[in-house]
Amino acid sequence: MAVMHRTLLATCAGVVMVAGTGAVNAGAGMVAPKADLAHHGRASLSQGRLAVSVETESRGPAKLENATVRLDFSVPLAGAGELSPSCLWSGDTTVLCATGPLRAGAAGRRTVIDLRADGTPDELVMTVRTHWNGGAVDPEPGNNEHEVLVTATGAAYVF
């Protein structure tokens, strides 16, 4: 028998959003779907302003009802940054974003966030990774985790 899991993410204001649902291998004969989840994008830093754009896609063979991308930063962020409606804070240095449905082999979902660092750092390290993948097995997890050094030049660093 398949067990349905629902991951809920809560904001400080008490608003709850569904990060995703998916079947988990919970019984004999149940096979988790395979989906090669990939994250790519760019980040820039200038005078403490951090602009991030992440595109998440399922390269297949399965589609995903939802996934959650985790963005970790090496410096604390000011809490007043502009988050996409699908994102929420998970501490001073972490943002979690739900992707919504991802069709296999189709164009990905883009998440754009505009943040402020606490202060004006010369550089920061951003780590992008899958936080939750809808219960799928990812045969190539290397393309969904990136560590990016972003210097305060205003140039876009691509990952």
DSSP file (Angstrom, degrees, kcal/mol; ACC not computed):
  #  RESIDUE AA STRUCTURE BP1 BP2  ACC     N-H-->O    O-->H-N    N-H-->O    O-->H-N    TCO  KAPPA ALPHA  PHI   PSI    X-CA   Y-CA   Z-CA
    1    1 A M              0   0    0      0, 0.0     2,-0.3     0, 0.0    25,-0.1   0.000 360.0 360.0 360.0 134.0    0.0    0.0    0.0
    2    2 A A        -     0   0    0     23,-0.1     2,-0.5    24,-0.1    23,-0.1  -0.606 360.0-146.5 -82.1 140.4    1.3    3.4   -0.9
    3    3 A V  E     -A   24   0A   0     21,-0.9    21,-1.3    -2,-0.3     2,-0.5  -0.931  11.3-139.4-107.0 126.9    1.5    6.0    1.8
    4    4 A M  E     -A   23   0A   0     -2,-0.5     2,-0.4    19,-0.2    19,-0.2  -0.736  18.1-162.4 -88.6 130.4    0.9    9.6    0.7
    5    5 A H  E     -A   22   0A   0     17,-1.7    17,-1.1    -2,-0.5     2,-0.5  -0.898   6.8-166.8-112.7 142.0    3.2   12.2    2.3
    6    6 A R  E     -A   21   0A   0     -2,-0.4     2,-0.6    15,-0.2    15,-0.2  -0.990   8.9-153.1-128.3 122.4    2.5   15.9    2.4
    7    7 A T  E     -A   20   0A   0     13,-1.9    12,-3.1    -2,-0.5    13,-0.8  -0.856  13.4-162.5 -97.3 121.5    5.3   18.2    3.4
    8    8 A L  E     -A   18   0A   0     -2,-0.6     2,-0.5    10,-0.2    10,-0.2  -0.868   5.0-161.9-106.6 136.6    4.0   21.4    5.0
    9    9 A L  E     -A   17   0A   0      8,-2.3     8,-2.2    -2,-0.4     2,-0.4  -0.971   9.8-158.1-116.5 128.9    6.1   24.5    5.3
   10   10 A A  E     -A   16   0A   0     -2,-0.5     6,-0.2     6,-0.2     2,-0.2  -0.876   3.6-147.2-111.7 139.1    5.0   27.2    7.8
   11   11 A T    >   -     0   0    0      4,-2.4     3,-1.7    -2,-0.4    79,-0.0  -0.490  34.1-103.3 -92.1 169.9    6.0   30.8    7.8
   12   12 A C  T 3  S+     0   0    0      1,-0.3    -1,-0.1    -2,-0.2    -2,-0.0   0.810 121.2  60.8 -62.0 -29.9    6.4   33.0   10.9
   13   13 A A  T 3  S-     0   0    0      2,-0.1    -1,-0.3     1,-0.1     3,-0.1   0.493 120.0-108.8 -78.4  -2.1    3.0   34.6   10.1
   14   14 A G  S <  S+     0   0    0     -3,-1.7     2,-0.3     1,-0.3    -2,-0.1   0.452  71.3 142.8  90.0   0.5    1.3   31.2   10.4
   15   15 A V        -     0   0    0     -5,-0.0    -4,-2.4     1,-0.0     2,-0.4  -0.581  36.4-154.1 -75.1 135.1    0.6   30.8    6.7
   16   16 A V  E     -A   10   0A   0     -2,-0.3     2,-0.4    -6,-0.2    -6,-0.2  -0.922  12.6-175.6-115.4 136.1    1.0   27.2    5.6
   17   17 A M  E     -A    9   0A   0     -8,-2.2    -8,-2.3    -2,-0.4     2,-0.6  -0.959  29.2-115.6-127.2 149.5    1.9   26.1    2.1
   18   18 A V  E     -A    8   0A   0     -2,-0.4   -10,-0.2   -10,-0.2     3,-0.1  -0.724  19.4-168.2 -84.7 123.2    2.1   22.6    0.7
   19   19 A A  E     -     0   0A   0    -12,-3.1    80,-0.3    -2,-0.6    81,-0.3   0.735  61.0 -62.4 -82.4 -23.1    5.6   21.9   -0.5
   20   20 A G  E     -A    7   0A   0    -13,-0.8   -13,-1.9    46,-0.1    -1,-0.3  -0.829  39.4-126.1 158.4 165.9    4.5   18.8   -2.3
   21   21 A T  E     +A    6   0A   0     -2,-0.3    44,-0.3   -15,-0.2     2,-0.3  -0.932  30.4 154.6-132.8 158.9    3.0   15.3   -2.2
   22   22 A G  E     -A    5   0A   0    -17,-1.1   -17,-1.7    -2,-0.3     2,-0.3  -0.935  41.0 -97.5-177.5 156.2    4.2   12.0   -3.4
   23   23 A A  E     -A    4   0A   0    111,-0.3     2,-0.4    -2,-0.3   -19,-0.2  -0.619  32.7-153.7 -84.2 142.4    4.0    8.3   -3.0
   24   24 A V  E     -A    3   0A   0    -21,-1.3     2,-1.0    -2,-0.3   -21,-0.9  -0.913  32.7 -99.3-115.5 143.6    6.6    6.5   -1.0
   25   25 A N        +     0   0    0     -2,-0.4   -23,-0.1   110,-0.2     3,-0.1  -0.455  61.9 150.6 -62.1  98.4    7.6    2.9   -1.5
   26   26 A A        +     0   0    0     -2,-1.0     2,-0.3     1,-0.1    -1,-0.2   0.348  53.1  26.0-118.2   3.7    5.6    1.5    1.4
   27   27 A G  S >  S-     0   0    0      3,-0.1     3,-1.8    -3,-0.1    -1,-0.1  -0.983  92.7 -65.4-160.2 168.7    4.7   -2.0    0.3
   28   28 A A  T 3  S+     0   0    0     -2,-0.3     3,-0.1     1,-0.3    -2,-0.1  -0.339 117.8  17.4 -60.3 135.8    5.7   -5.0   -1.8
   29   29 A G  T 3  S+     0   0    0      1,-0.3     2,-0.4    -4,-0.0    -1,-0.3   0.287  91.4 126.7  86.2  -9.8    5.5   -4.2   -5.5
   30   30 A M    <   -     0   0    0     -3,-1.8     2,-0.5   -29,-0.1    -1,-0.3  -0.684  39.4-168.7 -82.8 129.2    5.5   -0.5   -5.1
   31   31 A V        -     0   0    0     -2,-0.4    -5,-0.0    -3,-0.1    -3,-0.0  -0.978  19.5-128.0-122.4 128.4    8.2    1.3   -7.1
   32   32 A A        -     0   0    0     -2,-0.5   104,-0.1     1,-0.1    -8,-0.1  -0.472  35.0-106.9 -69.3 142.4    9.1    4.9   -6.6
   33   33 A P        -     0   0    0      0, 0.0   104,-3.2     0, 0.0     2,-0.5  -0.324  27.9-126.2 -67.3 154.3    9.1    7.0   -9.8
   34   34 A K  B     +b  137   0B   0    102,-0.2    28,-2.4   104,-0.1     2,-0.3  -0.891  35.7 163.9-102.7 131.8   12.4    8.0  -11.4
   35   35 A A  E     -C   61   0C   0    102,-2.0     2,-1.2    -2,-0.5   105,-0.1  -0.909  32.7-142.1-150.2 118.8   12.9   11.7  -12.1
   36   36 A D  E     -     0   0C   0     24,-2.1    23,-3.3    -2,-0.3     2,-0.3  -0.697  26.3-161.9 -82.4  98.0   16.2   13.4  -12.8
   37   37 A L  E     -C   58   0C   0     -2,-1.2     2,-0.4    21,-0.2    21,-0.2  -0.646  10.1-175.7 -83.2 135.3   15.7   16.7  -11.0
   38   38 A A  E     -C   57   0C   0     19,-2.5    19,-2.3    -2,-0.3     2,-0.4  -0.993  13.8-161.3-136.1 141.6   18.1   19.5  -12.1
   39   39 A H  E     +C   56   0C   0    104,-1.8     2,-0.3    -2,-0.4    17,-0.2  -0.981  19.5 160.5-120.9 132.4   18.6   23.1  -10.8
   40   40 A H  E     +C   55   0C   0     15,-2.3    15,-4.0    -2,-0.4     2,-0.3  -0.975  15.8 106.0-144.0 156.3   20.3   25.8  -12.9
   41   41 A G  E     -C   54   0C   0     -2,-0.3   118,-2.4    13,-0.2     2,-0.3  -0.958  50.4 -84.8 171.3-150.5   20.4   29.5  -12.7
   42   42 A R  E     -CD  53 158C   0     11,-2.2    11,-2.5    -2,-0.3     2,-0.3  -0.984  20.7-164.2-152.4 157.7   22.3   32.6  -11.8
   43   43 A A  E     -CD  52 157C   0    114,-1.8   114,-3.2    -2,-0.3     2,-0.3  -0.996   5.7-174.4-144.9 143.5   23.1   34.8   -8.8
   44   44 A S  E     -C   51   0C   0      7,-2.1     7,-2.3    -2,-0.3     2,-0.4  -0.985   6.7-160.3-139.1 152.1   24.5   38.3   -8.4
   45   45 A L  E     +C   50   0C   0    106,-0.7   109,-1.9   110,-0.4     2,-0.3  -0.998  17.0 161.0-134.6 129.6   25.6   40.5   -5.5
   46   46 A S  E >  S-C   49   0C   0      3,-2.2     3,-2.3    -2,-0.4   107,-0.1  -0.911  72.3 -17.9-152.5 122.4   26.0   44.2   -5.4
   47   47 A Q  T 3  S-     0   0    0     -2,-0.3     3,-0.1   105,-0.3    72,-0.1   0.847 128.5 -49.9  51.1  40.6   26.1   46.5   -2.4
   48   48 A G  T 3  S+     0   0    0     73,-0.3    69,-3.5     1,-0.3     2,-0.5   0.303 110.7 123.5  84.9  -9.2   24.4   43.9   -0.2
   49   49 A R  E <   -CE  46 116C   0     -3,-2.3    -3,-2.2    67,-0.2     2,-0.5  -0.752  43.6-163.9 -88.5 128.8   21.6   43.2   -2.8
   50   50 A L  E     -CE  45 115C   0     65,-3.0    65,-3.4    -2,-0.5     2,-0.5  -0.959   4.9-169.3-118.3 117.8   21.4   39.6   -3.8
   51   51 A A  E     -CE  44 114C   0     -7,-2.3    -7,-2.1    -2,-0.5     2,-0.4  -0.928  10.3-178.4-108.1 126.5   19.4   38.6   -6.9
   52   52 A V  E     -CE  43 113C   0     61,-2.7    61,-2.7    -2,-0.5     2,-0.4  -0.984  12.5-178.2-129.6 135.1   18.8   34.9   -7.5
   53   53 A S  E     -CE  42 112C   0    -11,-2.5   -11,-2.2    -2,-0.4     2,-0.4  -0.989   9.0-177.8-131.2 122.6   17.1   33.1  -10.3
   54   54 A V  E     -CE  41 111C   0     57,-2.8    57,-3.0    -2,-0.4     2,-0.5  -0.981  11.5-161.4-124.7 128.8   16.7   29.3  -10.2
   55   55 A E  E     -CE  40 110C   0    -15,-4.0   -15,-2.3    -2,-0.4     2,-0.4  -0.947  10.5-166.8-108.0 126.6   15.2   27.1  -12.9
   56   56 A T  E     +CE  39 109C   0     53,-2.6    53,-2.7    -2,-0.5     2,-0.3  -0.931  11.9 171.9-113.5 134.4   14.2   23.6  -11.7
   57   57 A E  E     -C   38   0C   0    -19,-2.3   -19,-2.5    -2,-0.4     2,-0.6  -0.974  32.9-132.0-140.2 154.5   13.2   20.9  -14.2
   58   58 A S  E     -Cf  37 104C   0     45,-0.6    47,-2.8    -2,-0.3    48,-0.4  -0.941  13.4-166.7-102.7 115.1   12.5   17.1  -14.3
   59   59 A R  E     +     0   0C   0    -23,-3.3   -22,-0.1    -2,-0.6    -1,-0.1   0.390  49.4 176.3 -82.8   4.9   14.5   15.6  -17.0
   60   60 A G  E    S-     0   0C   0      2,-0.4   -24,-2.1   -24,-0.2    -1,-0.3  -0.223  82.1-173.1  91.8-178.0   12.3   12.5  -16.7
   61   61 A P  E    S+C   35   0C   0      0, 0.0     2,-0.2     0, 0.0   -26,-0.2  -0.977 101.6  39.4 -79.3 -16.0   11.3    9.9  -17.1
   62   62 A A  S    S-     0   0    0    -28,-2.4    -2,-0.4    41,-0.1     2,-0.2  -0.620  75.2-129.0 -94.8 151.2    8.6   10.8  -14.5
   63   63 A K        -     0   0    0     -2,-0.2     2,-0.4    41,-0.1    40,-0.2  -0.532  22.8-136.5 -83.2 162.4    6.8   14.1  -13.9
   64   64 A L  B     -H  102   0D   0     38,-2.6    38,-3.1    -2,-0.2     3,-0.1  -0.977   9.5-149.1-123.2 137.0    6.7   15.5  -10.4
   65   65 A E  S    S-     0   0    0     -2,-0.4     2,-0.3   -44,-0.3    -1,-0.1   0.822  82.3 -24.9 -68.8 -30.4    3.7   17.0   -8.7
   66   66 A N        -     0   0    0    -45,-0.2     2,-0.3    35,-0.1    -1,-0.3  -0.962  57.4-167.8-172.1 160.1    6.0   19.3   -6.8
   67   67 A A        -     0   0    0     -2,-0.3    32,-2.7    33,-0.2     2,-0.4  -0.949  18.2-131.9-150.2 165.6    9.6   19.6   -5.5
   68   68 A T  E     -IJ  98 132E   0     64,-2.9    63,-3.3    -2,-0.3    64,-1.6  -0.987  12.3-156.3-128.0 124.7   11.3   22.0   -3.0
   69   69 A V  E     -IJ  97 130E   0     28,-2.7    28,-2.4    -2,-0.4     2,-0.5  -0.823  10.9-148.5 -98.1 138.1   14.6   23.7   -3.8
   70   70 A R  E     -IJ  96 129E   0     59,-3.5    59,-2.0    -2,-0.4     2,-0.5  -0.920   8.1-165.9-110.6 128.7   16.8   24.8   -0.8
   71   71 A L  E     -IJ  95 128E   0     24,-2.8    24,-2.3    -2,-0.5     2,-0.4  -0.963   7.7-173.6-116.0 115.7   19.0   27.9   -1.0
   72   72 A D  E     -IJ  94 127E   0     55,-2.7    55,-2.9    -2,-0.5     2,-0.4  -0.903   4.7-161.6-110.5 138.7   21.6   28.2    1.7
   73   73 A F  E     - J   0 126E   0     20,-2.6    53,-0.2    -2,-0.4     4,-0.1  -0.919  22.0-137.4-121.9 145.8   23.8   31.3    2.0
   74   74 A S  S    S+     0   0    0     51,-1.7    52,-0.1    -2,-0.4    -1,-0.1   0.535  89.9  53.2 -79.9  -6.5   27.1   31.8    3.9
   75   75 A V  S    S-     0   0    0     50,-0.2    -2,-0.1    18,-0.1     2,-0.0  -0.933  96.4 -97.6-125.1 151.3   26.0   35.1    5.3
   76   76 A P        -     0   0    0      0, 0.0    42,-2.7     0, 0.0     2,-0.3  -0.374  38.8-140.1 -64.5 146.5   22.9   36.1    7.2
   77   77 A L  E     -G  117   0C   0     15,-2.7     2,-0.3    40,-0.3    40,-0.3  -0.834  17.2-110.5-108.9 146.8   20.2   37.7    5.1
   78   78 A A  E >   -G  116   0C   0     38,-3.1     3,-1.1    -2,-0.3    38,-0.5  -0.602  27.6-131.7 -73.0 134.1   18.0   40.6    6.1
   79   79 A G  E 3  S+     0   0C   0     -2,-0.3    -1,-0.1     1,-0.3    10,-0.1   0.511  94.5  75.7 -69.1  -4.8   14.4   39.3    6.6
   80   80 A A  E 3   +     0   0C   0     36,-0.1    -1,-0.3     2,-0.1    -2,-0.0   0.265  67.2 129.4 -93.1  13.8   12.8   42.0    4.4
   81   81 A G  E <   -     0   0C   0     -3,-1.1     2,-0.8    35,-0.2    34,-0.3  -0.217  68.4-101.7 -67.7 158.3   13.9   40.5    1.1
   82   82 A E  E     -G  114   0C   0     32,-2.5    32,-2.4     0, 0.0     2,-0.4  -0.718  43.2-171.6 -82.8 111.8   11.4   39.9   -1.7
   83   83 A L        -     0   0    0     -2,-0.8    30,-0.1    30,-0.2     6,-0.0  -0.804  28.2-110.1-102.4 146.6   10.5   36.3   -1.8
   84   84 A S    >   -     0   0    0     -2,-0.4     3,-2.2     1,-0.1    29,-0.0  -0.367  37.0-109.0 -60.9 151.7    8.5   34.6   -4.5
   85   85 A P  T 3  S+     0   0    0      0, 0.0    -1,-0.1     0, 0.0    -2,-0.0   0.730 120.5  58.2 -59.0 -20.2    5.0   33.6   -3.3
   86   86 A S  T 3  S+     0   0    0     12,-0.1    12,-2.6    11,-0.0     2,-0.3   0.373  99.1  77.9 -90.2   5.6    6.2   30.0   -3.4
   87   87 A C  E <   -K   97   0E   0     -3,-2.2     2,-0.3    10,-0.2    10,-0.2  -0.752  52.5-179.9-115.7 159.6    9.1   30.6   -1.0
   88   88 A L  E     -K   96   0E   0      8,-2.2     8,-2.5    -2,-0.3     2,-0.2  -0.985  32.9 -98.0-151.8 159.9    9.6   31.0    2.7
   89   89 A W  E     -K   95   0E   0     -2,-0.3     6,-0.2     6,-0.2     3,-0.1  -0.528  24.6-177.5 -77.4 142.7   12.4   31.6    5.2
   90   90 A S        -     0   0    0      4,-2.7     2,-0.2     1,-0.5     3,-0.2  -0.303  69.3 -42.0-131.2  47.8   13.9   28.7    7.0
   91   91 A G  S    S-     0   0    0      1,-0.1    -1,-0.5     3,-0.1     3,-0.4  -0.653  86.2 -56.5 118.6-177.4   16.3   30.6    9.2
   92   92 A D  S    S+     0   0    0     -2,-0.2   -15,-2.7     1,-0.2    -1,-0.1   0.692 134.4  28.3 -72.8 -19.8   18.6   33.6    8.7
   93   93 A T  S    S+     0   0    0    -17,-0.2   -20,-2.6    -3,-0.2     2,-0.4   0.264 108.0  76.5-126.8  11.0   20.6   31.9    5.9
   94   94 A T  E     -I   72   0E   0     -3,-0.4    -4,-2.7   -22,-0.2     2,-0.4  -0.983  45.5-175.8-134.3 136.5   18.1   29.6    4.2
   95   95 A V  E     -IK  71  89E   0    -24,-2.3   -24,-2.8    -2,-0.4     2,-0.4  -0.994  10.6-158.4-125.5 135.0   15.2   30.0    1.8
   96   96 A L  E     -IK  70  88E   0     -8,-2.5    -8,-2.2    -2,-0.4     2,-0.4  -0.942  10.0-170.6-112.9 135.5   12.9   27.1    0.7
   97   97 A C  E     -IK  69  87E   0    -28,-2.4   -28,-2.7    -2,-0.4     2,-0.3  -0.989  16.9-140.7-131.9 127.2   10.9   27.3   -2.5
   98   98 A A  E     -I   68   0E   0    -12,-2.6   -30,-0.2    -2,-0.4   -78,-0.1  -0.647  10.1-157.7 -79.2 139.6    8.2   25.0   -3.9
   99   99 A T        -     0   0    0    -32,-2.7    -1,-0.1    -2,-0.3   -31,-0.1   0.753  22.6-141.0 -90.4 -26.0    8.5   24.5   -7.6
  100  100 A G        -     0   0    0    -33,-0.4    -1,-0.2   -81,-0.3   -33,-0.2  -0.386  58.0 -12.3  82.6-175.0    4.9   23.4   -8.5
  101  101 A P        -     0   0    0      0, 0.0     2,-0.5     0, 0.0   -36,-0.2  -0.266  61.8-161.0 -61.7 140.0    4.3   20.7  -11.1
  102  102 A L  B     -H   64   0D   0    -38,-3.1   -38,-2.6   -45,-0.1     2,-0.2  -0.961   7.2-148.8-124.9 112.1    7.3   19.7  -13.2
  103  103 A R    >   -     0   0    0     -2,-0.5     3,-1.4     4,-0.3   -45,-0.6  -0.571  32.5-100.5 -77.6 142.5    6.5   17.8  -16.5
  104  104 A A  B 3  S-f   58   0C   0      1,-0.3   -45,-0.2    -2,-0.2   -41,-0.1  -0.440 101.4  -2.5 -65.3 127.5    9.2   15.3  -17.6
  105  105 A G  T 3  S+     0   0    0    -47,-2.8    -1,-0.3     1,-0.2     2,-0.1   0.506 108.1 116.2  73.0   4.2   11.4   16.8  -20.3
  106  106 A A  S <  S-     0   0    0     -3,-1.4    -1,-0.2   -48,-0.4   -48,-0.2  -0.448  79.2 -66.5 -98.5 174.1    9.5   20.1  -20.5
  107  107 A A        -     0   0    0     -2,-0.1    -4,-0.3    -3,-0.1    -1,-0.2  -0.279  60.9-118.7 -57.5 145.0   10.6   23.6  -19.7
  108  108 A G        -     0   0    0    -51,-0.1     2,-0.5    -6,-0.1   -51,-0.3  -0.098  21.8 -97.8 -80.8-179.8   11.4   24.0  -16.0
  109  109 A R  E     -E   56   0C   0    -53,-2.7   -53,-2.6    -9,-0.1     2,-0.4  -0.886  34.2-143.8-101.8 129.4    9.9   26.3  -13.4
  110  110 A R  E     -E   55   0C   0     -2,-0.5     2,-0.5   -55,-0.2   -55,-0.2  -0.794  11.4-167.2 -98.8 133.5   11.7   29.5  -12.6
  111  111 A T  E     -E   54   0C   0    -57,-3.0   -57,-2.8    -2,-0.4     2,-0.5  -0.984   6.2-170.2-117.3 126.1   12.0   31.0   -9.1
  112  112 A V  E     +E   53   0C   0     -2,-0.5     2,-0.4   -59,-0.2   -59,-0.2  -0.971   7.5 175.3-120.6 128.0   13.2   34.5   -8.8
  113  113 A I  E     -E   52   0C   0    -61,-2.7   -61,-2.7    -2,-0.5     2,-0.5  -0.983  19.2-155.5-133.3 147.0   14.0   36.1   -5.4
  114  114 A D  E     +EG  51  82C   0    -32,-2.4   -32,-2.5    -2,-0.4     2,-0.2  -0.977  27.1 171.5-121.9 115.5   15.5   39.5   -4.5
  115  115 A L  E     -E   50   0C   0    -65,-3.4   -65,-3.0    -2,-0.5     2,-0.4  -0.728  27.1-136.8-122.9 167.0   17.3   39.5   -1.1
  116  116 A R  E     -EG  49  78C   0    -38,-0.5   -38,-3.1   -67,-0.2   -67,-0.2  -0.995  19.9-133.4-124.5 133.8   19.4   41.7    1.0
  117  117 A A  E     - G   0  77C   0    -69,-3.5     2,-1.4    -2,-0.4   -40,-0.3  -0.476  33.5-102.8 -75.3 155.0   22.5   40.5    2.9
  118  118 A D  S    S-     0   0    0    -42,-2.7     2,-0.2    -2,-0.1    -1,-0.1  -0.687  97.8 -15.9 -78.8  94.6   22.8   41.6    6.5
  119  119 A G  S    S-     0   0    0     -2,-1.4    -2,-0.2   -72,-0.1   -41,-0.1  -0.701 102.9 -63.5 103.1-162.2   25.5   44.3    5.7
  120  120 A T        -     0   0    0     -2,-0.2    -1,-0.1    -4,-0.1   -73,-0.1  -0.687  55.8-169.7-127.7  78.2   27.5   44.6    2.5
  121  121 A P        -     0   0    0      0, 0.0   -73,-0.3     0, 0.0   -74,-0.1  -0.308  26.4-135.2 -68.4 151.7   29.7   41.5    2.2
  122  122 A D  S    S-     0   0    0      1,-0.2    30,-2.9    29,-0.1     2,-0.3   0.751  85.4 -10.9 -74.2 -24.9   32.5   41.3   -0.4
  123  123 A E  E     - L   0 151E   0     28,-0.3     2,-0.3    29,-0.1    28,-0.2  -0.975  60.4-164.5-162.7 166.2   31.3   37.8   -1.3
  124  124 A L  E     - L   0 150E   0     26,-1.9    26,-3.2    -2,-0.3     2,-0.5  -0.974  21.1-124.5-152.4 161.5   29.1   34.9   -0.2
  125  125 A V  E     - L   0 149E   0     -2,-0.3   -51,-1.7    24,-0.2     2,-0.5  -0.949  22.5-163.6-110.2 129.4   28.7   31.3   -1.0
  126  126 A M  E     -JL  73 148E   0     22,-2.8    22,-3.2    -2,-0.5     2,-0.5  -0.951   1.5-160.7-112.6 129.7   25.3   30.1   -2.1
  127  127 A T  E     -JL  72 147E   0    -55,-2.9   -55,-2.7    -2,-0.5     2,-0.5  -0.951   5.0-167.0-110.5 128.6   24.4   26.4   -2.0
  128  128 A V  E     +JL  71 146E   0     18,-2.9    18,-2.6    -2,-0.5     2,-0.3  -0.954  22.8 145.6-114.0 129.5   21.5   25.2   -4.2
  129  129 A R  E     -JL  70 145E   0    -59,-2.0   -59,-3.5    -2,-0.5     2,-0.4  -0.986  52.0 -89.9-156.3 163.5   20.1   21.7   -3.6
  130  130 A T  E     -J   69   0E   0     14,-0.6   -61,-0.2    -2,-0.3     3,-0.1  -0.665  30.8-178.7 -76.7 127.7   17.0   19.7   -3.7
  131  131 A H  E    S+     0   0E   0    -63,-3.3     2,-0.3    -2,-0.4   -62,-0.2   0.798  76.2   2.2 -92.4 -37.8   15.3   19.7   -0.3
  132  132 A W  E     -J   68   0E   0    -64,-1.6   -64,-2.9  -113,-0.1    -1,-0.4  -0.977  56.9-168.2-151.0 136.4   12.4   17.4   -1.3
  133  133 A N    >   -     0   0    0     -2,-0.3     3,-1.0   -66,-0.2   -66,-0.1   0.071  54.5 -95.8-119.7  25.2   11.8   15.7   -4.7
  134  134 A G  T 3  S-     0   0    0      1,-0.2  -111,-0.3   -70,-0.1   -69,-0.2   0.680  76.1 -64.6  75.9  15.9    8.3   14.4   -4.5
  135  135 A G  T 3  S+     0   0    0      1,-0.3    -1,-0.2  -113,-0.2  -110,-0.2   0.561  98.3 138.9  83.8   7.8    9.3   10.9   -3.4
  136  136 A A    <   -     0   0    0     -3,-1.0     2,-0.5  -104,-0.1    -1,-0.3  -0.430  56.9-118.7 -84.6 159.6   11.1   10.1   -6.6
  137  137 A V  B     -b   34   0B   0   -104,-3.2  -102,-2.0    -2,-0.1    -1,-0.0  -0.875  24.4-149.9 -93.9 126.8   14.4    8.3   -7.1
  138  138 A D        -     0   0    0     -2,-0.5  -102,-0.2  -104,-0.2  -104,-0.1  -0.869   9.8-168.7-102.3 108.1   16.9   10.6   -8.7
  139  139 A P  S    S+     0   0    0      0, 0.0    -1,-0.1     0, 0.0  -103,-0.1   0.703  85.8  35.4 -70.3 -18.1   19.4    8.6  -10.8
  140  140 A E    >   +     0   0    0   -105,-0.1     3,-1.1     1,-0.1     4,-0.1  -0.634  63.8 163.9-134.0  76.5   21.7   11.6  -11.3
  141  141 A P  G >   +     0   0    0      0, 0.0     3,-1.6     0, 0.0   -11,-0.2   0.622  60.4  84.6 -72.1 -10.4   21.7   13.7   -8.1
  142  142 A G  G >  S+     0   0    0      1,-0.3     3,-0.7     2,-0.2  -104,-0.0   0.747  84.4  56.4 -64.0 -24.0   24.9   15.6   -9.1
  143  143 A N  G <  S+     0   0    0     -3,-1.1  -104,-1.8     1,-0.2    -1,-0.3   0.349 100.6  58.3 -93.0   8.6   23.0   18.1  -11.3
  144  144 A N  G <  S+     0   0    0     -3,-1.6   -14,-0.6  -106,-0.3     2,-0.4   0.214  95.9  67.3-119.4  16.5   20.7   19.3   -8.5
  145  145 A E  E <   +L  129   0E   0     -3,-0.7     2,-0.3   -16,-0.2   -16,-0.2  -0.975  58.1 165.4-136.5 125.0   23.4   20.4   -6.0
  146  146 A H  E     -L  128   0E   0    -18,-2.6   -18,-2.9    -2,-0.4     2,-0.5  -0.985  24.1-156.9-137.4 144.7   25.6   23.4   -6.7
  147  147 A E  E     -L  127   0E   0     -2,-0.3     2,-0.5   -20,-0.2   -20,-0.2  -0.992  21.5-172.1-121.2 122.4   27.9   25.6   -4.6
  148  148 A V  E     -L  126   0E   0    -22,-3.2   -22,-2.8    -2,-0.5     2,-0.6  -0.958  20.1-146.4-124.4 126.1   28.5   29.0   -6.1
  149  149 A L  E     -L  125   0E   0     -2,-0.5     2,-0.6   -24,-0.2   -24,-0.2  -0.822  21.5-168.4 -86.5 121.7   30.9   31.8   -4.9
  150  150 A V  E     -L  124   0E   0    -26,-3.2   -26,-1.9    -2,-0.6     2,-0.2  -0.950   2.2-160.6-117.4 113.8   29.2   35.1   -5.6
  151  151 A T  E >   -L  123   0E   0     -2,-0.6     2,-1.8   -28,-0.2     3,-0.7  -0.585  31.5-107.6 -92.6 158.3   31.4   38.2   -5.4
  152  152 A A  T 3  S+     0   0    0    -30,-2.9  -105,-0.3     1,-0.2   -29,-0.1  -0.242  87.6 106.8 -81.8  49.9   30.0   41.7   -4.9
  153  153 A T  T 3  S-     0   0    0     -2,-1.8    -1,-0.2     2,-0.2  -107,-0.2   0.570  88.1-118.8 -98.9 -13.2   30.8   42.8   -8.4
  154  154 A G  S <  S+     0   0    0   -109,-1.9  -108,-0.1    -3,-0.7     2,-0.1   0.302  71.0 134.7  87.4  -9.4   27.2   42.8   -9.7
  155  155 A A        -     0   0    0   -110,-0.2     2,-0.5    -4,-0.2  -110,-0.4  -0.455  61.2-114.8 -73.3 146.4   28.2   40.2  -12.3
  156  156 A A        -     0   0    0   -112,-0.1     2,-0.6    -2,-0.1  -112,-0.2  -0.708  23.5-152.6 -83.7 126.1   25.9   37.2  -12.7
  157  157 A Y  E     -D   43   0C   0   -114,-3.2  -114,-1.8    -2,-0.5     2,-0.3  -0.892  13.8-147.5-100.2 123.7   27.4   33.9  -11.7
  158  158 A V  E      D   42   0C   0     -2,-0.6  -116,-0.2  -116,-0.2  -118,-0.0  -0.705 360.0 360.0 -97.3 140.7   25.9   31.0  -13.5
  159  159 A F              0   0    0   -118,-2.4  -117,-0.2    -2,-0.3    -1,-0.1   0.290 360.0 360.0-133.2 360.0   25.4   27.5  -12.1
